[in-house]
């Protein structure tokens, strides 16, 4: 099996990291909102 095929099956760590970061940012903005708005 060529390394390229292997690479396509698993997203690079940077992509996973960016995805997690986006989720965290969404959570933080949600929590930072004042209650009752």
CHARMM-style PDB file with segment names, atoms N, HN, CA, C and O in Angstrom:
ATOM      1  N   UNK     1       0.846  -1.198   0.000  1.00  0.00      PROA
ATOM      2  CA  UNK     1       0.000   0.000   0.000  1.00  0.00      PROA
ATOM      3  C   UNK     1       0.882   1.248   0.000  1.00  0.00      PROA
ATOM      4  O   UNK     1       1.863   1.332   0.740  1.00  0.00      PROA
ATOM      5  N   UNK     2       0.519   2.203  -0.833  1.00  0.00      PROA
ATOM      6  HN  UNK     2      -0.277   2.135  -1.434  1.00  0.00      PROA
ATOM      7  CA  UNK     2       1.345   3.407  -0.925  1.00  0.00      PROA
ATOM      8  C   UNK     2       1.024   4.350   0.224  1.00  0.00      PROA
ATOM      9  O   UNK     2      -0.104   4.371   0.717  1.00  0.00      PROA
ATOM     10  N   UNK     3       2.006   5.126   0.650  1.00  0.00      PROA
ATOM     11  HN  UNK     3       2.922   5.109   0.249  1.00  0.00      PROA
ATOM     12  CA  UNK     3       1.806   6.071   1.761  1.00  0.00      PROA
ATOM     13  C   UNK     3       0.701   7.075   1.465  1.00  0.00      PROA
ATOM     14  O   UNK     3       0.038   7.560   2.381  1.00  0.00      PROA
ATOM     15  N   UNK     4       0.500   7.388   0.184  1.00  0.00      PROA
ATOM     16  HN  UNK     4       1.039   6.994  -0.560  1.00  0.00      PROA
ATOM     17  CA  UNK     4      -0.521   8.375  -0.163  1.00  0.00      PROA
ATOM     18  C   UNK     4      -1.916   7.864   0.191  1.00  0.00      PROA
ATOM     19  O   UNK     4      -2.738   8.605   0.732  1.00  0.00      PROA
ATOM     20  N   UNK     5      -2.177   6.594  -0.117  1.00  0.00      PROA
ATOM     21  HN  UNK     5      -1.510   5.992  -0.556  1.00  0.00      PROA
ATOM     22  CA  UNK     5      -3.482   6.024   0.214  1.00  0.00      PROA
ATOM     23  C   UNK     5      -3.692   6.017   1.718  1.00  0.00      PROA
ATOM     24  O   UNK     5      -4.779   6.315   2.212  1.00  0.00      PROA
ATOM     25  N   UNK     6      -2.640   5.673   2.432  1.00  0.00      PROA
ATOM     26  HN  UNK     6      -1.756   5.431   2.031  1.00  0.00      PROA
ATOM     27  CA  UNK     6      -2.713   5.637   3.885  1.00  0.00      PROA
ATOM     28  C   UNK     6      -3.023   7.030   4.428  1.00  0.00      PROA
ATOM     29  O   UNK     6      -3.754   7.176   5.407  1.00  0.00      PROA
ATOM     30  N   UNK     7      -2.468   8.031   3.793  1.00  0.00      PROA
ATOM     31  HN  UNK     7      -1.874   7.912   2.998  1.00  0.00      PROA
ATOM     32  CA  UNK     7      -2.637   9.410   4.243  1.00  0.00      PROA
ATOM     33  C   UNK     7      -4.086   9.861   4.041  1.00  0.00      PROA
ATOM     34  O   UNK     7      -4.614  10.652   4.823  1.00  0.00      PROA
ATOM     35  N   UNK     8      -4.714   9.352   2.994  1.00  0.00      PROA
ATOM     36  HN  UNK     8      -4.286   8.709   2.359  1.00  0.00      PROA
ATOM     37  CA  UNK     8      -6.079   9.777   2.690  1.00  0.00      PROA
ATOM     38  C   UNK     8      -7.079   9.216   3.699  1.00  0.00      PROA
ATOM     39  O   UNK     8      -8.120   9.825   3.944  1.00  0.00      PROA
ATOM     40  N   UNK     9      -6.773   8.081   4.272  1.00  0.00      PROA
ATOM     41  HN  UNK     9      -5.927   7.587   4.073  1.00  0.00      PROA
ATOM     42  CA  UNK     9      -7.727   7.452   5.176  1.00  0.00      PROA
ATOM     43  C   UNK     9      -7.756   8.142   6.533  1.00  0.00      PROA
ATOM     44  O   UNK     9      -8.807   8.233   7.168  1.00  0.00      PROA
ATOM     45  N   UNK    10      -6.612   8.623   6.972  1.00  0.00      PROA
ATOM     46  HN  UNK    10      -5.758   8.549   6.456  1.00  0.00      PROA
ATOM     47  CA  UNK    10      -6.564   9.303   8.274  1.00  0.00      PROA
ATOM     48  C   UNK    10      -6.237  10.766   8.080  1.00  0.00      PROA
ATOM     49  O   UNK    10      -5.182  11.086   7.532  1.00  0.00      PROA
ATOM     50  N   UNK    11      -7.108  11.668   8.513  1.00  0.00      PROA
ATOM     51  HN  UNK    11      -7.964  11.408   8.959  1.00  0.00      PROA
ATOM     52  CA  UNK    11      -6.801  13.092   8.391  1.00  0.00      PROA
ATOM     53  C   UNK    11      -5.578  13.441   9.219  1.00  0.00      PROA
ATOM     54  O   UNK    11      -5.388  12.886  10.301  1.00  0.00      PROA
ATOM     55  N   UNK    12      -4.748  14.347   8.731  1.00  0.00      PROA
ATOM     56  HN  UNK    12      -4.903  14.798   7.852  1.00  0.00      PROA
ATOM     57  CA  UNK    12      -3.560  14.752   9.479  1.00  0.00      PROA
ATOM     58  C   UNK    12      -3.940  15.367  10.818  1.00  0.00      PROA
ATOM     59  O   UNK    12      -5.048  15.874  10.993  1.00  0.00      PROA
ATOM     60  N   UNK    13      -3.013  15.315  11.751  1.00  0.00      PROA
ATOM     61  HN  UNK    13      -2.112  14.903  11.610  1.00  0.00      PROA
ATOM     62  CA  UNK    13      -3.280  15.819  13.098  1.00  0.00      PROA
ATOM     63  C   UNK    13      -3.686  17.288  13.060  1.00  0.00      PROA
ATOM     64  O   UNK    13      -4.509  17.731  13.860  1.00  0.00      PROA
ATOM     65  N   UNK    14      -3.111  18.034  12.136  1.00  0.00      PROA
ATOM     66  HN  UNK    14      -2.442  17.674  11.486  1.00  0.00      PROA
ATOM     67  CA  UNK    14      -3.410  19.465  12.058  1.00  0.00      PROA
ATOM     68  C   UNK    14      -4.892  19.687  11.775  1.00  0.00      PROA
ATOM     69  O   UNK    14      -5.504  20.612  12.310  1.00  0.00      PROA
ATOM     70  N   UNK    15      -5.462  18.830  10.930  1.00  0.00      PROA
ATOM     71  HN  UNK    15      -4.965  18.079  10.495  1.00  0.00      PROA
ATOM     72  CA  UNK    15      -6.881  18.977  10.598  1.00  0.00      PROA
ATOM     73  C   UNK    15      -7.735  18.670  11.817  1.00  0.00      PROA
ATOM     74  O   UNK    15      -8.681  19.395  12.126  1.00  0.00      PROA
ATOM     75  N   UNK    16      -7.391  17.584  12.509  1.00  0.00      PROA
ATOM     76  HN  UNK    16      -6.623  16.995  12.258  1.00  0.00      PROA
ATOM     77  CA  UNK    16      -8.148  17.224  13.710  1.00  0.00      PROA
ATOM     78  C   UNK    16      -8.034  18.324  14.755  1.00  0.00      PROA
ATOM     79  O   UNK    16      -9.009  18.658  15.429  1.00  0.00      PROA
ATOM     80  N   UNK    17      -6.836  18.882  14.883  1.00  0.00      PROA
ATOM     81  HN  UNK    17      -6.045  18.611  14.335  1.00  0.00      PROA
ATOM     82  CA  UNK    17      -6.597  19.939  15.866  1.00  0.00      PROA
ATOM     83  C   UNK    17      -7.443  21.165  15.540  1.00  0.00      PROA
ATOM     84  O   UNK    17      -8.057  21.760  16.426  1.00  0.00      PROA
ATOM     85  N   UNK    18      -7.468  21.535  14.272  1.00  0.00      PROA
ATOM     86  HN  UNK    18      -6.970  21.052  13.552  1.00  0.00      PROA
ATOM     87  CA  UNK    18      -8.244  22.704  13.858  1.00  0.00      PROA
ATOM     88  C   UNK    18      -9.729  22.473  14.127  1.00  0.00      PROA
ATOM     89  O   UNK    18     -10.450  23.388  14.526  1.00  0.00      PROA
ATOM     90  N   UNK    19     -10.173  21.235  13.903  1.00  0.00      PROA
ATOM     91  HN  UNK    19      -9.587  20.492  13.580  1.00  0.00      PROA
ATOM     92  CA  UNK    19     -11.576  20.915  14.130  1.00  0.00      PROA
ATOM     93  C   UNK    19     -11.929  21.051  15.607  1.00  0.00      PROA
ATOM     94  O   UNK    19     -12.955  21.632  15.962  1.00  0.00      PROA
ATOM     95  N   UNK    20     -11.068  20.511  16.457  1.00  0.00      PROA
ATOM     96  HN  UNK    20     -10.235  20.039  16.169  1.00  0.00      PROA
ATOM     97  CA  UNK    20     -11.298  20.610  17.903  1.00  0.00      PROA
ATOM     98  C   UNK    20     -11.275  22.067  18.350  1.00  0.00      PROA
ATOM     99  O   UNK    20     -12.064  22.479  19.201  1.00  0.00      PROA
ATOM    100  N   UNK    21     -10.360  22.842  17.766  1.00  0.00      PROA
ATOM    101  HN  UNK    21      -9.719  22.507  17.076  1.00  0.00      PROA
ATOM    102  CA  UNK    21     -10.239  24.248  18.118  1.00  0.00      PROA
ATOM    103  C   UNK    21     -11.527  24.991  17.764  1.00  0.00      PROA
ATOM    104  O   UNK    21     -11.992  25.841  18.523  1.00  0.00      PROA
ATOM    105  N   UNK    22     -12.088  24.666  16.620  1.00  0.00      PROA
ATOM    106  HN  UNK    22     -11.710  23.976  16.003  1.00  0.00      PROA
ATOM    107  CA  UNK    22     -13.327  25.312  16.195  1.00  0.00      PROA
ATOM    108  C   UNK    22     -14.458  24.980  17.164  1.00  0.00      PROA
ATOM    109  O   UNK    22     -15.266  25.843  17.509  1.00  0.00      PROA
ATOM    110  N   UNK    23     -14.509  23.724  17.599  1.00  0.00      PROA
ATOM    111  HN  UNK    23     -13.853  23.023  17.319  1.00  0.00      PROA
ATOM    112  CA  UNK    23     -15.549  23.322  18.554  1.00  0.00      PROA
ATOM    113  C   UNK    23     -15.386  24.075  19.862  1.00  0.00      PROA
ATOM    114  O   UNK    23     -16.362  24.546  20.447  1.00  0.00      PROA
ATOM    115  N   UNK    24     -14.135  24.184  20.318  1.00  0.00      PROA
ATOM    116  HN  UNK    24     -13.342  23.801  19.843  1.00  0.00      PROA
ATOM    117  CA  UNK    24     -13.863  24.889  21.571  1.00  0.00      PROA
ATOM    118  C   UNK    24     -14.283  26.346  21.471  1.00  0.00      PROA
ATOM    119  O   UNK    24     -14.894  26.890  22.391  1.00  0.00      PROA
ATOM    120  N   UNK    25     -13.952  26.974  20.351  1.00  0.00      PROA
ATOM    121  HN  UNK    25     -13.455  26.532  19.603  1.00  0.00      PROA
ATOM    122  CA  UNK    25     -14.300  28.389  20.175  1.00  0.00      PROA
ATOM    123  C   UNK    25     -15.805  28.570  20.231  1.00  0.00      PROA
ATOM    124  O   UNK    25     -16.298  29.523  20.836  1.00  0.00      PROA
ATOM    125  N   UNK    26     -16.537  27.659  19.604  1.00  0.00      PROA
ATOM    126  HN  UNK    26     -16.136  26.886  19.113  1.00  0.00      PROA
ATOM    127  CA  UNK    26     -17.994  27.748  19.610  1.00  0.00      PROA
ATOM    128  C   UNK    26     -18.520  27.624  21.032  1.00  0.00      PROA
ATOM    129  O   UNK    26     -19.413  28.367  21.442  1.00  0.00      PROA
ATOM    130  N   UNK    27     -17.959  26.677  21.783  1.00  0.00      PROA
ATOM    131  HN  UNK    27     -17.234  26.073  21.450  1.00  0.00      PROA
ATOM    132  CA  UNK    27     -18.394  26.469  23.160  1.00  0.00      PROA
ATOM    133  C   UNK    27     -18.116  27.705  24.002  1.00  0.00      PROA
ATOM    134  O   UNK    27     -18.953  28.125  24.801  1.00  0.00      PROA
ATOM    135  N   UNK    28     -16.928  28.284  23.815  1.00  0.00      PROA
ATOM    136  HN  UNK    28     -16.249  27.942  23.166  1.00  0.00      PROA
ATOM    137  CA  UNK    28     -16.527  29.440  24.616  1.00  0.00      PROA
ATOM    138  C   UNK    28     -17.428  30.636  24.313  1.00  0.00      PROA
ATOM    139  O   UNK    28     -17.867  31.330  25.229  1.00  0.00      PROA
ATOM    140  N   UNK    29     -17.702  30.876  23.042  1.00  0.00      PROA
ATOM    141  HN  UNK    29     -17.345  30.312  22.298  1.00  0.00      PROA
ATOM    142  CA  UNK    29     -18.566  32.010  22.704  1.00  0.00      PROA
ATOM    143  C   UNK    29     -19.961  31.772  23.255  1.00  0.00      PROA
ATOM    144  O   UNK    29     -20.639  32.713  23.666  1.00  0.00      PROA
ATOM    145  N   UNK    30     -20.391  30.522  23.263  1.00  0.00      PROA
ATOM    146  HN  UNK    30     -19.840  29.758  22.929  1.00  0.00      PROA
ATOM    147  CA  UNK    30     -21.708  30.190  23.809  1.00  0.00      PROA
ATOM    148  C   UNK    30     -21.742  30.460  25.313  1.00  0.00      PROA
ATOM    149  O   UNK    30     -22.716  31.009  25.830  1.00  0.00      PROA
ATOM    150  N   UNK    31     -20.675  30.072  26.008  1.00  0.00      PROA
ATOM    151  HN  UNK    31     -19.884  29.626  25.589  1.00  0.00      PROA
ATOM    152  CA  UNK    31     -20.620  30.256  27.460  1.00  0.00      PROA
ATOM    153  C   UNK    31     -20.417  31.722  27.827  1.00  0.00      PROA
ATOM    154  O   UNK    31     -20.877  32.176  28.875  1.00  0.00      PROA
ATOM    155  N   UNK    32     -19.725  32.461  26.956  1.00  0.00      PROA
ATOM    156  HN  UNK    32     -19.352  32.092  26.105  1.00  0.00      PROA
ATOM    157  CA  UNK    32     -19.394  33.846  27.273  1.00  0.00      PROA
ATOM    158  C   UNK    32     -20.605  34.762  27.127  1.00  0.00      PROA
ATOM    159  O   UNK    32     -20.587  35.888  27.624  1.00  0.00      PROA
ATOM    160  N   UNK    33     -21.648  34.302  26.459  1.00  0.00      PROA
ATOM    161  HN  UNK    33     -21.663  33.387  26.056  1.00  0.00      PROA
ATOM    162  CA  UNK    33     -22.828  35.137  26.289  1.00  0.00      PROA
ATOM    163  C   UNK    33     -23.493  35.398  27.636  1.00  0.00      PROA
ATOM    164  O   UNK    33     -23.626  34.484  28.450  1.00  0.00      PROA
ATOM    165  N   UNK    34     -23.903  36.620  27.870  1.00  0.00      PROA
ATOM    166  HN  UNK    34     -23.795  37.362  27.208  1.00  0.00      PROA
ATOM    167  CA  UNK    34     -24.606  36.915  29.124  1.00  0.00      PROA
ATOM    168  C   UNK    34     -25.923  36.149  29.189  1.00  0.00      PROA
ATOM    169  O   UNK    34     -26.600  35.978  28.175  1.00  0.00      PROA
ATOM    170  N   UNK    35     -26.278  35.695  30.374  1.00  0.00      PROA
ATOM    171  HN  UNK    35     -25.728  35.834  31.198  1.00  0.00      PROA
ATOM    172  CA  UNK    35     -27.508  34.919  30.526  1.00  0.00      PROA
ATOM    173  C   UNK    35     -28.716  35.824  30.328  1.00  0.00      PROA
ATOM    174  O   UNK    35     -28.743  36.950  30.825  1.00  0.00      PROA
ATOM    175  N   UNK    36     -29.719  35.329  29.599  1.00  0.00      PROA
ATOM    176  HN  UNK    36     -29.697  34.414  29.196  1.00  0.00      PROA
ATOM    177  CA  UNK    36     -30.938  36.092  29.404  1.00  0.00      PROA
ATOM    178  C   UNK    36     -30.931  36.921  28.135  1.00  0.00      PROA
ATOM    179  O   UNK    36     -31.896  37.637  27.867  1.00  0.00      PROA
ATOM    180  N   UNK    37     -29.869  36.844  27.346  1.00  0.00      PROA
ATOM    181  HN  UNK    37     -29.086  36.262  27.563  1.00  0.00      PROA
ATOM    182  CA  UNK    37     -29.846  37.630  26.108  1.00  0.00      PROA
ATOM    183  C   UNK    37     -30.505  36.842  24.989  1.00  0.00      PROA
ATOM    184  OT1 UNK    37     -30.590  37.325  23.860  1.00  0.00      PROA
TER     185      UNK     37
END
